[in-house]
Amino acid sequence: MKHQRFTPPELRVMEALWRNGPSSVREIHEAFPETDRPAFTTVQTTVYRLEAKKALRCVKRISNANIFEAVVSRDAAERRVLDDVLAFFGGRTNRVMAHLVESG
């Protein structure tokens, strides 16, 4: 699978799937805190974009609801983010560590 970058909304959807396992769009939507919950259609669009990226897949259909599961693991996504951070710092881990120490 090629190196993919996830947007913040995509990461939020992936987090809901990693935390709760296979879920419908409605279940993913309801997994967000009420105070910071995006519109249902926003979550739905994000889910279908992630499906097109092959980051998740539809595993079954119950009535008219598709049930999705993550194809990309949390570990793989974390590795991708850390690779991007290291690339940003020119591959120098000491600069990354110094920044982490400075930022607390």
Residue pairs with C-beta under 8 A, 6 or more apart in sequence:
1 54
1 72
3 80
3 83
4 53
4 55
4 72
4 80
5 80
5 84
6 14
6 50
6 55
6 77
6 80
9 38
9 42
9 46
10 46
10 49
10 50
10 55
11 77
12 32
13 28
13 43
13 46
13 47
13 50
13 56
14 50
14 55
14 56
14 70
14 72
14 74
14 77
16 23
16 27
16 28
16 31
16 32
17 23
17 28
17 56
17 68
17 69
17 70
18 70
18 73
18 74
19 31
20 27
20 28
20 31
21 69
22 59
22 60
22 67
22 68
22 69
23 31
23 67
23 68
23 69
24 62
24 65
24 66
24 67
24 68
25 40
25 43
25 44
25 47
25 65
25 66
25 68
26 40
26 65
28 43
28 47
28 68
29 37
29 38
29 40
29 43
29 44
32 38
32 43
47 56
47 68
50 56
51 57
51 58
51 68
54 71
55 70
55 71
55 72
56 68
56 69
56 70
56 71
56 72
57 68
57 69
57 71
58 66
58 67
58 68
59 67
59 68
59 69
60 66
60 67
61 67
85 96
86 92
86 93
86 96
89 95
89 96
89 99
